[in-house]
Amino acid sequence: MSDNPETAPVEPAVVEPAQAESEPAAEMQAPAPLVLEDWTPLHRCLDWQLGQLAFAQRGSQAFTSQQVPNLINQGGLSAYRAAEVLFANCVELDQAGELEQDITCLEIAIGLGLFSLQLLDRFAALCREHGRDYYDRLTWYASDGTLRMVQDAQKNAVFERHAGRVVLAVVDALDPTHLRRLDDGATVELTGRLRAIFHTYLLCVLPANLFRRTRSGPDGAESWGAVVAQTVLDKVADLQLFAALSPDQVQALAQQRDPGALAQLVPLYPLLDLVLALAPFDPDSIGEGPELRRIAEQLTAALPATPEGEDQYIWVLHSAGAQHSLALQLQALRPNGFVLYRDYGPATAARANGNHLYQHYGATTAAGINHFALDAWLQRSTELGGRGAQVSVPPGEGESSIKTRLVSPAALPATRAAFALHFDQRAFERLEALMAQARELVGKDPRAALEAYRQALLVERDNWLLLGEAGDVALRRNREVGLAQTLLTEALRINPWYAAGTWNSLGDLYWAANEFAAARQAYQRAVQANPEHWQGYLNLADCCLREGDWAGAVEHAAQALARDAEGEQAERAQKLLMLAAERLGQQRQRAQVLRKQRQAGTAR
């Protein structure tokens, strides 16, 4: 890992803050930002650390709450296609007499576990369809670097239908040659054992750094800068709305390196900001210096020449953590194994030569991957101990933000052909276009919207997200209750754990049919799937009011009010809360009077 100099910047901030619009005078006199951490390399700054701690704190809730917007990528499209590639790989090697008896695969960073689950569903179906026993010989390690994420998968029994095939485990993405099993705590050595490794949006949360090389003057004098970050508490006046801490206490916590202390700052993430600047830097001072120079030269060769007399600026996004992880992943593979991953970031010289900065999703942080440099690096055998790798890029990738790669030291022509077929970017774009069309039509022409959903489901028939959306449209817009129930039930058969919105829609269906007990059960499943699903709590409050459970109605209405971050139904929640509280108060007062009036054994 690079260890860049932590010197003060010598140039203005890389990213200029947006010009503020006219604000009230009181706002203009707000306290100045409070520096929590001075100039630090990007991959070690406080902002980055708090993002990692947010994952550790929230586990799967980071995803179910949509703070990290991942559900759109968990519908099944990439998982089912990855299963096709794995099956093609097994068939190719089986026909060549090279397939091992015990087939072992790994997913790193499982998140909710839906990718692994859906891949296994399709892989098992392919094996049954073609009369192959590969699934029965499979051990699938479903792993994550966050212990709570793996524990949540265990608690929710996500892999119950693949019992005996799946082993939950904890793995460090920067050292993926071994893992620790969740069930017995045993350490498993993986070097040279794995048939395949899969991961999605993993590399973008590994350490990365951004540099700038400048050539100026007639002799092309060269200088380098490293982007460093200063973390500040930007909205000091709002601090008391987020935590019972003083600015001095926040500053003291920020200086500590204990994760328990730093974790107290995670709720303050909306108040934090980064000031970014360039610090003087010498590439020869770090081990990755030659790689930085190589990336700069690759970009220079691929870009248009700089007009004579102008300074040349080359930005070098160095995906150091991604390189380190992938090198060790290749060591964990069998000689004819493969890595299949999806991540976002630039893949052309024009896109790579830019001021790429962090992406913030809720309280988490990520950085784009420099695929332009990473693809070239993977193919250089000298960087991988003499074991270079061939990189397959799917057709139709173009300028899509998400890139998919198949990487293997082996030729694997049939496997790579299956990858090219199933990960053709145009298939993903067609599905996305149909989904966008369906959502646009919902408010205009619900029947046309349902037809667009049907067309999308022809592309991916087992996409639980699409099934749930289509079921909701059938219920609320078209009043086709039978169709709605079929679609919603099928969506929940595929994913009963994290589809809170679908459970809520099913509850509404039962409520409209006067099946109140079933409605309540569905709403309860909604808040189990996502404990921050305020709609489910609000509907549970209605259930309690109908049943005369005033205390339950108070509790659920309060939960809805507390979790409705956008205030969409705040007025309704407040009315329910006041009504339930009034009824509860009346009940308790009356009960007290009746208790005083009652005399044991009074004759009638």
Backbone torsions as a table, in degrees:
resi	resn	phi	psi	omega
1	MET	NA	141.6	177.1
2	SER	-68.2	145.4	176.6
3	ASP	-127.8	83.2	-170.0
4	ASN	-74.5	156.5	-179.7
5	PRO	-64.8	139.9	-179.8
6	GLU	-100.5	54.9	-178.9
7	THR	-95.0	159.3	179.6
8	ALA	-67.2	149.3	-177.4
9	PRO	-69.0	152.8	178.0
10	VAL	-114.6	-0.7	179.2
11	GLU	-128.7	163.7	176.9
12	PRO	-60.6	162.9	-179.5
13	ALA	-54.0	142.7	-179.5
14	VAL	-64.1	-40.8	179.5
15	VAL	-110.1	117.4	179.1
16	GLU	-78.4	135.4	177.9
17	PRO	-64.3	145.7	178.7
18	ALA	-61.3	145.0	178.6
19	GLN	-68.3	128.7	-178.0
20	ALA	-70.8	142.0	173.0
21	GLU	-78.8	173.8	-179.5
22	SER	-58.9	133.3	-176.2
23	GLU	-130.8	159.9	176.4
24	PRO	-60.2	153.8	-177.9
25	ALA	-59.0	-37.5	-179.7
26	ALA	-62.3	-37.5	179.8
27	GLU	-68.8	-36.4	-179.2
28	MET	-65.8	-24.1	-178.8
29	GLN	-98.1	17.8	-179.3
30	ALA	-61.9	152.6	179.8
31	PRO	-57.2	148.0	178.1
32	ALA	-65.8	151.6	177.6
33	PRO	-55.5	144.9	-179.2
34	LEU	-102.4	122.7	-179.1
35	VAL	-73.7	121.0	178.3
36	LEU	-97.5	-30.1	178.8
37	GLU	-150.8	130.6	-178.9
38	ASP	-81.0	-175.1	-168.9
39	TRP	-51.3	121.1	-173.8
40	THR	-141.2	145.6	174.4
41	PRO	-54.8	147.1	-173.6
42	LEU	-54.2	-46.1	-171.8
43	HIS	-75.0	-4.1	178.3
44	ARG	-122.2	6.8	-175.1
45	CYS	-73.6	163.0	-177.1
46	LEU	-59.7	-39.7	179.1
47	ASP	-55.6	-46.3	179.7
48	TRP	-64.1	-45.3	-178.6
49	GLN	-61.6	-41.0	-179.2
50	LEU	-66.1	-33.3	175.8
51	GLY	-62.1	-41.9	178.4
52	GLN	-66.4	-40.4	-179.9
53	LEU	-66.3	-31.3	178.2
54	ALA	-62.5	-41.1	176.0
55	PHE	-61.4	-45.5	-177.5
56	ALA	-63.1	-36.8	-179.8
57	GLN	-71.6	-45.5	-167.6
58	ARG	-95.7	-22.2	-178.8
59	GLY	56.8	-136.5	-176.8
60	SER	-62.7	-20.9	-179.2
61	GLN	-64.5	-22.0	174.9
62	ALA	-62.3	-27.3	-179.5
63	PHE	-96.0	-43.5	-176.2
64	THR	-65.5	-28.1	177.4
65	SER	-79.9	-5.6	-178.6
66	GLN	65.4	17.8	168.9
67	GLN	-61.7	-40.7	170.1
68	VAL	-103.7	106.7	-170.3
69	PRO	-75.5	84.3	-174.5
70	ASN	-110.7	-16.6	-170.8
71	LEU	-62.3	-30.3	178.7
72	ILE	-62.7	-23.8	179.8
73	ASN	-97.5	4.6	-177.8
74	GLN	-111.4	17.8	-178.6
75	GLY	-73.0	-21.2	176.6
76	GLY	127.8	-17.9	-172.5
77	LEU	-56.8	-53.5	-177.3
78	SER	-72.6	-33.2	-179.5
79	ALA	-65.6	-45.8	-179.1
80	TYR	-65.3	-36.5	178.6
81	ARG	-71.3	-35.3	175.5
82	ALA	-63.3	-35.3	176.7
83	ALA	-63.0	-38.6	177.6
84	GLU	-62.2	-40.2	179.9
85	VAL	-68.0	-42.8	178.5
86	LEU	-62.2	-42.9	178.8
87	PHE	-63.0	-43.7	178.6
88	ALA	-61.3	-37.4	178.7
89	ASN	-64.5	-43.4	179.4
90	CYS	-64.1	-43.4	179.4
91	VAL	-63.0	-44.5	-178.6
92	GLU	-58.8	-46.2	-177.7
93	LEU	-76.0	-32.3	176.9
94	ASP	-62.4	-44.6	179.3
95	GLN	-64.8	-27.7	178.0
96	ALA	-89.8	1.3	-178.9
97	GLY	70.3	25.5	-176.2
98	GLU	-114.5	3.5	-176.6
99	LEU	-84.4	127.4	-180.0
100	GLU	-68.1	158.6	179.6
101	GLN	-69.5	-45.8	-179.5
102	ASP	-98.7	110.2	-176.6
103	ILE	-92.4	123.2	-175.8
104	THR	-125.1	128.0	180.0
105	CYS	-130.3	163.1	-176.4
106	LEU	-140.8	133.8	163.1
107	GLU	-110.3	129.0	175.9
108	ILE	-98.3	135.5	179.3
109	ALA	66.7	70.0	-174.5
110	ILE	-73.9	-20.5	-176.4
111	GLY	59.2	-120.8	179.3
112	LEU	-76.1	-14.8	-179.3
113	GLY	90.0	0.2	-173.8
114	LEU	-71.0	-33.0	178.4
115	PHE	-62.3	-51.1	179.1
116	SER	-58.9	-44.8	-178.1
117	LEU	-59.4	-49.3	-176.0
118	GLN	-71.6	-33.5	174.5
119	LEU	-61.9	-45.1	-179.8
120	LEU	-66.0	-37.7	176.0
121	ASP	-56.6	-50.5	-177.4
122	ARG	-70.6	-40.0	-179.8
123	PHE	-62.2	-43.3	178.1
124	ALA	-61.8	-41.3	179.6
125	ALA	-64.8	-41.2	178.3
126	LEU	-63.2	-40.7	179.5
127	CYS	-64.9	-41.2	177.3
128	ARG	-64.9	-44.6	-177.2
129	GLU	-61.4	-36.9	-175.4
130	HIS	-103.8	7.0	176.1
131	GLY	66.3	36.6	179.1
132	ARG	-108.5	151.0	-177.6
133	ASP	-103.2	19.5	-174.9
134	TYR	-61.2	-41.0	-179.2
135	TYR	-62.0	-40.0	-179.4
136	ASP	-68.2	-17.6	179.6
137	ARG	-99.9	5.7	-169.5
138	LEU	-93.0	137.1	163.7
139	THR	-117.0	122.4	-176.8
140	TRP	-113.4	115.8	176.0
141	TYR	-89.1	113.0	175.6
142	ALA	-98.5	108.5	-168.5
143	SER	-128.3	161.6	175.5
144	ASP	-154.3	154.8	176.9
145	GLY	-80.0	-13.9	179.0
146	THR	-100.6	115.1	-177.3
147	LEU	-55.9	-44.2	-175.9
148	ARG	-62.3	-33.2	179.6
149	MET	-61.3	-42.8	-179.8
150	VAL	-70.4	-39.8	178.4
151	GLN	-63.3	-37.3	177.8
152	ASP	-63.7	-40.2	177.3
153	ALA	-62.8	-38.8	177.7
154	GLN	-67.5	-46.6	-178.2
155	LYS	-60.8	-39.9	-178.0
156	ASN	-84.9	-1.7	179.5
157	ALA	53.6	43.1	-177.2
158	VAL	-59.8	-35.5	-174.3
159	PHE	-102.8	24.2	-175.9
160	GLU	-59.0	-38.5	-177.8
161	ARG	-76.4	-2.6	174.2
162	HIS	-121.8	32.4	178.1
163	ALA	-58.7	137.8	-177.6
164	GLY	92.3	-16.8	179.2
165	ARG	-106.9	-29.9	-171.7
166	VAL	-104.8	134.2	173.4
167	VAL	-119.6	118.2	176.7
168	LEU	-78.4	140.7	-174.4
169	ALA	-154.5	161.6	174.7
170	VAL	-108.6	132.1	-179.9
171	VAL	-140.2	142.7	174.1
172	ASP	-89.2	118.9	-177.3
173	ALA	-61.7	-22.8	178.2
174	LEU	-87.0	-2.7	175.4
175	ASP	-147.0	66.0	-171.4
176	PRO	-85.3	17.8	178.5
177	THR	-84.3	-4.9	173.1
178	HIS	-152.8	160.2	-179.4
179	LEU	-142.1	169.1	177.9
180	ARG	-118.5	120.1	179.9
181	ARG	-65.8	143.1	179.3
182	LEU	-76.8	-33.4	-172.9
183	ASP	-70.5	-45.8	-176.5
184	ASP	-121.8	1.2	178.1
185	GLY	74.5	4.9	-177.7
186	ALA	-71.1	144.4	175.3
187	THR	-89.5	130.9	-178.2
188	VAL	-113.4	123.2	175.8
189	GLU	-81.5	128.7	-174.1
190	LEU	-108.2	-11.7	-173.4
191	THR	-52.1	122.9	176.6
192	GLY	73.3	11.9	-172.9
193	ARG	-107.8	-21.9	-165.5
194	LEU	-89.0	133.9	173.7
195	ARG	-72.9	-39.8	-177.5
196	ALA	-157.3	151.1	174.1
197	ILE	-126.0	135.8	179.5
198	PHE	-126.1	143.7	169.2
199	HIS	-161.2	151.0	-179.0
200	THR	-132.0	128.5	-179.1
201	TYR	52.7	41.3	174.1
202	LEU	-97.5	-49.6	-173.4
203	LEU	-61.1	-29.9	-176.4
204	CYS	-72.6	-12.3	177.1
205	VAL	-105.4	10.7	175.1
206	LEU	-94.7	158.5	-174.7
207	PRO	-54.9	137.0	177.8
208	ALA	-144.4	158.2	-179.9
209	ASN	-138.0	154.8	-179.5
210	LEU	-124.3	130.7	-178.0
211	PHE	-128.4	162.5	173.0
212	ARG	-134.3	127.9	174.2
213	ARG	-102.9	132.4	179.8
214	THR	-120.3	129.1	171.7
215	ARG	-116.8	127.4	-175.4
216	SER	-142.5	163.3	178.2
217	GLY	78.9	167.9	-177.6
218	PRO	-64.1	-27.2	-179.3
219	ASP	-93.6	3.7	178.0
220	GLY	65.0	39.1	178.9
221	ALA	-56.9	136.0	-171.9
222	GLU	-108.6	137.6	172.7
223	SER	-140.4	153.8	-178.3
224	TRP	-125.6	149.3	172.1
225	GLY	-133.3	148.8	175.4
226	ALA	-113.2	135.1	178.1
227	VAL	-74.1	126.4	177.2
228	VAL	-122.9	160.9	-172.7
229	ALA	-125.6	142.0	170.9
230	GLN	-115.4	120.5	-178.7
231	THR	-92.9	127.6	-177.2
232	VAL	-127.4	150.2	168.1
233	LEU	-85.6	103.3	-167.3
234	ASP	-81.4	-36.4	-175.3
235	LYS	-111.5	70.0	-176.1
236	VAL	-59.9	-37.0	-176.9
237	ALA	-64.9	-21.8	-178.5
238	ASP	-94.3	2.7	-172.2
239	LEU	-55.8	-44.5	-174.5
240	GLN	-68.2	-14.1	175.6
241	LEU	-77.2	-17.4	-174.1
242	PHE	-112.3	-25.8	-177.2
243	ALA	-161.8	151.2	176.9
244	ALA	-86.7	60.5	-178.6
245	LEU	-130.2	145.9	173.5
246	SER	-86.5	160.9	175.7
247	PRO	-55.1	-38.7	178.8
248	ASP	-64.1	-38.8	178.7
249	GLN	-66.7	-40.3	177.3
250	VAL	-61.8	-44.6	-179.5
251	GLN	-63.2	-39.0	179.4
252	ALA	-66.9	-41.4	178.0
253	LEU	-63.0	-39.0	-178.2
254	ALA	-64.7	-24.3	-179.2
255	GLN	-81.1	-12.5	-178.2
256	GLN	-84.3	154.7	178.2
257	ARG	-106.7	-2.1	179.5
258	ASP	-73.1	123.7	-179.0
259	PRO	-57.5	-33.9	179.5
260	GLY	-63.0	-38.5	178.1
261	ALA	-70.8	-45.8	-178.6
262	LEU	-64.5	-30.3	-178.5
263	ALA	-60.4	-25.6	178.6
264	GLN	-66.8	-16.0	-179.0
265	LEU	-91.2	-10.5	-177.8
266	VAL	-57.1	-42.6	178.7
267	PRO	-63.1	-15.4	-178.8
268	LEU	-87.4	3.3	-174.2
269	TYR	-51.4	-39.6	179.3
270	PRO	-63.4	-19.2	-177.9
271	LEU	-92.2	-8.7	-175.1
272	LEU	-90.9	156.4	175.7
273	ASP	-148.4	161.5	177.2
274	LEU	-113.5	135.3	167.1
275	VAL	-104.9	124.2	-175.6
276	LEU	-111.9	140.8	-179.0
277	ALA	-152.7	168.6	178.3
278	LEU	-98.9	131.0	174.3
279	ALA	-110.4	146.3	177.4
280	PRO	-56.4	142.2	-173.2
281	PHE	-151.0	139.6	176.7
282	ASP	-115.4	112.1	-179.5
283	PRO	-56.7	-28.9	-178.2
284	ASP	-71.1	-6.3	-178.7
285	SER	-83.9	-8.0	-178.7
286	ILE	-129.1	159.9	-178.5
287	GLY	-65.0	-31.2	-179.0
288	GLU	-82.5	5.2	-178.9
289	GLY	-51.9	-48.8	178.6
290	PRO	-58.8	-35.6	179.2
291	GLU	-67.6	-39.5	178.0
292	LEU	-61.8	-44.1	179.2
293	ARG	-64.4	-37.3	-179.5
294	ARG	-65.2	-43.5	178.2
295	ILE	-62.0	-42.7	179.5
296	ALA	-60.7	-41.3	179.9
297	GLU	-70.2	-37.2	176.5
298	GLN	-61.4	-42.7	178.5
299	LEU	-65.8	-43.3	-179.8
300	THR	-59.0	-42.6	-178.2
301	ALA	-68.3	-30.3	-174.8
302	ALA	-90.8	-14.7	-176.3
303	LEU	-97.9	157.9	175.1
304	PRO	-60.2	148.4	-179.3
305	ALA	-64.3	143.0	177.3
306	THR	-73.1	133.6	179.0
307	PRO	-54.3	142.2	-178.1
308	GLU	-58.9	135.4	178.9
309	GLY	92.4	-10.4	179.2
310	GLU	-100.9	147.9	174.8
311	ASP	-68.2	145.3	177.3
312	GLN	-104.4	125.3	178.8
313	TYR	-113.8	125.2	176.2
314	ILE	-122.3	120.8	175.8
315	TRP	-90.6	131.7	-178.7
316	VAL	-117.1	102.0	171.4
317	LEU	-85.5	112.6	-176.2
318	HIS	-103.9	106.2	179.5
319	SER	-81.2	67.5	-173.1
320	ALA	-62.0	-45.1	-179.8
321	GLY	-64.4	-38.5	178.6
322	ALA	-63.6	-44.3	178.7
323	GLN	-61.2	-46.5	-178.3
324	HIS	-61.0	-45.8	-178.6
325	SER	-64.9	-45.7	-177.8
326	LEU	-65.4	-36.2	177.6
327	ALA	-60.0	-42.4	-180.0
328	LEU	-76.1	-31.3	175.0
329	GLN	-61.3	-41.3	178.3
330	LEU	-63.9	-32.4	175.7
331	GLN	-68.5	-31.5	179.9
332	ALA	-75.1	-17.3	-178.9
333	LEU	-76.4	154.1	163.1
334	ARG	-68.6	161.0	-177.4
335	PRO	-56.5	-27.7	179.9
336	ASN	-110.3	22.4	176.6
337	GLY	-85.4	179.2	-179.1
338	PHE	-147.6	157.8	171.4
339	VAL	-112.4	131.8	176.0
340	LEU	-124.8	119.1	-178.2
341	TYR	-137.6	156.7	175.3
342	ARG	-127.6	134.6	178.9
343	ASP	-161.5	165.9	-177.2
344	TYR	-105.1	157.7	179.9
345	GLY	143.0	171.6	-174.8
346	PRO	-76.3	144.6	178.3
347	ALA	-125.0	-2.3	177.1
348	THR	-116.7	159.3	-179.2
349	ALA	-60.9	-42.1	-177.8
350	ALA	-61.6	-40.2	180.0
351	ARG	-77.1	-35.2	-177.4
352	ALA	-69.8	-29.8	-179.3
353	ASN	-84.2	68.0	-178.7
354	GLY	-146.2	168.9	-177.3
355	ASN	-84.9	73.7	-175.4
356	HIS	-78.8	124.3	-177.9
357	LEU	-122.8	-179.1	-176.8
358	TYR	-64.7	155.4	168.7
359	GLN	-109.9	132.2	179.4
360	HIS	-107.2	126.7	174.6
361	TYR	-125.1	103.2	-175.0
362	GLY	60.6	-126.7	-179.7
363	ALA	-100.7	26.0	179.7
364	THR	-119.9	159.3	-172.5
365	THR	-132.1	141.7	177.2
366	ALA	-147.1	161.5	177.4
367	ALA	-132.7	142.7	178.9
368	GLY	-63.3	152.4	179.3
369	ILE	-93.9	134.8	176.7
370	ASN	-82.9	81.8	-178.7
371	HIS	-63.0	-31.5	179.3
372	PHE	-56.2	-46.3	180.0
373	ALA	-81.1	-36.1	-175.5
374	LEU	-67.0	-39.6	178.6
375	ASP	-60.0	-44.5	-179.8
376	ALA	-66.8	-39.7	-179.4
377	TRP	-63.7	-41.0	-178.6
378	LEU	-62.2	-30.2	-176.6
379	GLN	-85.1	-7.0	179.9
380	ARG	-88.3	107.1	-173.9
381	SER	-62.3	-30.2	-177.6
382	THR	-63.9	-24.7	-179.6
383	GLU	-80.7	-14.4	-174.2
384	LEU	-120.9	37.1	176.8
385	GLY	62.7	36.0	179.0
386	GLY	81.9	2.4	-178.3
387	ARG	-116.3	76.6	-178.8
388	GLY	-69.5	171.1	-176.7
389	ALA	-133.3	142.7	172.7
390	GLN	-88.1	136.3	-177.6
391	VAL	-110.9	123.7	176.5
392	SER	-100.8	130.0	178.1
393	VAL	-110.7	128.9	-176.7
394	PRO	-70.0	152.9	177.6
395	PRO	-63.2	153.1	172.7
396	GLY	72.5	16.2	-175.9
397	GLU	-64.4	-45.9	178.2
398	GLY	54.2	-133.8	-178.8
399	GLU	-102.3	23.3	179.7
400	SER	-58.9	144.8	-176.4
401	SER	-72.0	-30.5	-179.0
402	ILE	-99.0	128.0	-179.7
403	LYS	-111.3	142.7	175.9
404	THR	-119.0	137.2	-179.0
405	ARG	-134.8	141.2	167.9
406	LEU	-113.7	123.6	-173.8
407	VAL	-124.9	129.7	178.5
408	SER	-157.1	145.2	173.4
409	PRO	-70.5	-19.6	-176.0
410	ALA	-94.7	159.5	-178.7
411	ALA	-67.5	-52.1	175.4
412	LEU	47.1	60.4	-176.0
413	PRO	-61.3	-40.8	-178.7
414	ALA	-69.6	-38.4	178.5
415	THR	-64.5	-44.7	-179.4
416	ARG	-67.3	-32.8	176.6
417	ALA	-66.2	-40.1	177.2
418	ALA	-65.0	-38.8	177.2
419	PHE	-61.8	-46.3	-179.6
420	ALA	-62.1	-37.1	-178.9
421	LEU	-69.9	-48.6	-170.3
422	HIS	-86.1	-22.2	-179.8
423	PHE	-108.8	20.3	170.8
424	ASP	-54.4	120.3	-174.3
425	GLN	-58.7	-24.8	-177.9
426	ARG	-66.0	-29.5	176.8
427	ALA	-66.3	-41.3	178.5
428	PHE	-66.4	-41.2	-178.8
429	GLU	-67.0	-36.0	178.2
430	ARG	-65.0	-43.7	178.5
431	LEU	-62.6	-45.4	-179.6
432	GLU	-62.0	-38.2	179.5
433	ALA	-66.2	-41.3	179.2
434	LEU	-67.1	-39.4	177.4
435	MET	-63.5	-44.2	179.6
436	ALA	-63.6	-40.7	178.6
437	GLN	-62.7	-44.4	-179.2
438	ALA	-61.6	-45.3	-178.1
439	ARG	-67.1	-33.2	179.0
440	GLU	-69.8	-32.1	-175.9
441	LEU	-83.7	-13.6	-173.9
442	VAL	-53.9	-46.8	-178.1
443	GLY	-83.0	-11.9	-175.8
444	LYS	-102.0	-49.5	-175.5
445	ASP	-146.9	87.6	-175.2
446	PRO	-57.6	-35.8	179.8
447	ARG	-67.0	-40.7	175.9
448	ALA	-65.9	-34.4	176.8
449	ALA	-62.3	-44.4	178.6
450	LEU	-62.2	-36.5	177.6
451	GLU	-65.7	-38.8	177.0
452	ALA	-65.1	-39.5	176.0
453	TYR	-63.5	-39.3	178.2
454	ARG	-61.6	-42.4	178.3
455	GLN	-64.0	-39.6	178.1
456	ALA	-64.3	-39.0	-179.7
457	LEU	-71.8	-19.6	171.6
458	LEU	-69.3	-30.8	175.6
459	VAL	-73.7	-41.2	-179.0
460	GLU	-142.1	90.7	-170.0
461	ARG	-68.9	-25.2	-175.9
462	ASP	-102.5	23.7	-179.3
463	ASN	-80.7	101.9	-174.8
464	TRP	-63.4	-30.5	179.8
465	LEU	-65.7	-45.1	178.2
466	LEU	-66.0	-41.3	178.8
467	LEU	-59.1	-43.0	179.9
468	GLY	-65.9	-43.1	179.2
469	GLU	-63.8	-44.2	-179.9
470	ALA	-63.4	-40.0	177.8
471	GLY	-62.2	-38.2	179.0
472	ASP	-66.0	-40.7	178.0
473	VAL	-65.8	-43.5	179.1
474	ALA	-60.0	-37.0	-178.4
475	LEU	-75.2	-53.1	-169.1
476	ARG	-86.0	-31.5	-174.3
477	ARG	-98.8	-41.5	-173.7
478	ASN	-104.2	-8.9	-179.0
479	ARG	56.4	32.1	175.7
480	GLU	-94.3	83.4	-170.6
481	VAL	-64.7	-42.5	-179.4
482	GLY	-61.1	-47.1	178.6
483	LEU	-63.6	-42.7	179.9
484	ALA	-59.0	-45.4	-178.8
485	GLN	-64.0	-39.3	178.2
486	THR	-62.1	-46.6	-177.6
487	LEU	-67.8	-44.7	-178.5
488	LEU	-65.8	-41.4	-179.8
489	THR	-64.7	-39.7	179.0
490	GLU	-67.0	-39.8	177.1
491	ALA	-60.1	-40.4	-177.6
492	LEU	-78.7	-21.0	171.8
493	ARG	-65.8	-39.3	-178.7
494	ILE	-75.4	-43.8	-177.3
495	ASN	-139.4	87.8	177.5
496	PRO	-86.0	-5.0	-169.2
497	TRP	-90.5	-38.6	-169.3
498	TYR	-124.3	8.9	-177.4
499	ALA	-94.5	67.2	-176.1
500	ALA	-60.1	-43.8	-178.8
501	GLY	-62.2	-36.7	179.8
502	THR	-69.7	-40.8	175.4
503	TRP	-61.1	-39.8	-180.0
504	ASN	-64.4	-41.6	178.2
505	SER	-64.3	-40.4	177.9
506	LEU	-64.0	-38.5	175.8
507	GLY	-61.0	-41.2	178.1
508	ASP	-63.7	-36.6	178.2
509	LEU	-62.1	-46.7	179.7
510	TYR	-65.7	-39.4	-179.6
511	TRP	-60.4	-45.2	-179.9
512	ALA	-63.6	-26.8	179.5
513	ALA	-91.0	9.4	-178.9
514	ASN	62.1	23.6	174.5
515	GLU	-96.8	76.1	-167.3
516	PHE	-71.3	-35.1	178.6
517	ALA	-64.8	-43.0	178.6
518	ALA	-66.5	-36.4	178.5
519	ALA	-62.6	-45.9	-179.1
520	ARG	-61.3	-42.2	179.2
521	GLN	-61.1	-40.2	179.6
522	ALA	-66.3	-41.5	178.4
523	TYR	-64.9	-37.3	177.1
524	GLN	-64.0	-38.7	177.2
525	ARG	-66.7	-31.3	178.7
526	ALA	-63.4	-45.7	-178.1
527	VAL	-78.0	-21.6	170.9
528	GLN	-69.4	-40.4	179.9
529	ALA	-66.5	-35.7	178.5
530	ASN	-145.6	99.2	-178.3
531	PRO	-61.2	-4.3	176.7
532	GLU	-109.6	17.1	-177.8
533	HIS	-83.7	91.6	-171.8
534	TRP	-64.4	-30.4	179.8
535	GLN	-62.0	-39.2	178.6
536	GLY	-63.4	-42.2	178.2
537	TYR	-64.0	-39.9	-179.2
538	LEU	-63.9	-41.4	178.9
539	ASN	-69.7	-33.6	175.1
540	LEU	-65.0	-35.6	176.2
541	ALA	-61.8	-40.6	176.3
542	ASP	-62.5	-41.6	178.4
543	CYS	-59.7	-44.5	-178.4
544	CYS	-65.4	-40.2	177.4
545	LEU	-60.8	-42.7	-179.8
546	ARG	-63.4	-33.2	-177.5
547	GLU	-88.7	-3.0	-177.5
548	GLY	76.1	18.0	177.3
549	ASP	-91.2	82.0	-172.9
550	TRP	-66.9	-38.9	179.6
551	ALA	-64.3	-41.7	177.4
552	GLY	-63.7	-38.6	179.2
553	ALA	-65.1	-41.1	176.5
554	VAL	-59.5	-47.9	-177.4
555	GLU	-60.7	-47.8	-175.2
556	HIS	-73.4	-36.6	177.0
557	ALA	-64.8	-38.3	177.2
558	ALA	-65.6	-39.6	177.5
559	GLN	-61.8	-42.5	179.4
560	ALA	-63.4	-44.5	-179.7
561	LEU	-62.3	-39.6	-178.3
562	ALA	-70.7	-27.4	-173.4
563	ARG	-102.8	-8.7	178.1
564	ASP	-78.8	79.6	-171.7
565	ALA	-60.4	-33.3	-178.4
566	GLU	-91.0	-3.7	179.5
567	GLY	67.9	28.1	-175.4
568	GLU	-63.3	-38.5	-179.4
569	GLN	-126.6	32.8	-177.4
570	ALA	-62.1	-40.7	-178.6
571	GLU	-64.0	-44.0	179.2
572	ARG	-63.8	-42.5	-179.9
573	ALA	-63.3	-40.2	179.3
574	GLN	-64.6	-41.9	179.2
575	LYS	-63.5	-44.4	178.0
576	LEU	-61.4	-42.6	-179.2
577	LEU	-63.1	-45.3	-179.1
578	MET	-65.6	-41.6	179.7
579	LEU	-63.7	-47.4	-178.9
580	ALA	-65.4	-39.6	179.2
581	ALA	-65.3	-38.1	178.6
582	GLU	-64.9	-45.9	178.8
583	ARG	-63.6	-40.4	179.3
584	LEU	-63.0	-42.4	178.7
585	GLY	-63.4	-43.5	178.2
586	GLN	-62.2	-41.6	179.7
587	GLN	-61.8	-45.1	-177.1
588	ARG	-68.5	-39.7	177.4
589	GLN	-63.5	-44.5	180.0
590	ARG	-64.7	-39.7	179.1
591	ALA	-62.6	-37.6	-180.0
592	GLN	-66.2	-42.0	178.0
593	VAL	-62.7	-44.5	-177.4
594	LEU	-66.1	-35.8	178.4
595	ARG	-64.6	-38.3	179.3
596	LYS	-69.0	-35.9	-178.2
597	GLN	-74.1	-27.9	-173.1
598	ARG	-74.7	135.6	174.7
599	GLN	-125.5	127.0	-176.9
600	ALA	-59.4	131.1	175.1
601	GLY	77.0	13.8	-179.9
602	THR	-63.0	130.9	-179.7
603	ALA	-76.4	145.9	179.5
604	ARG	-107.1	NA	NA
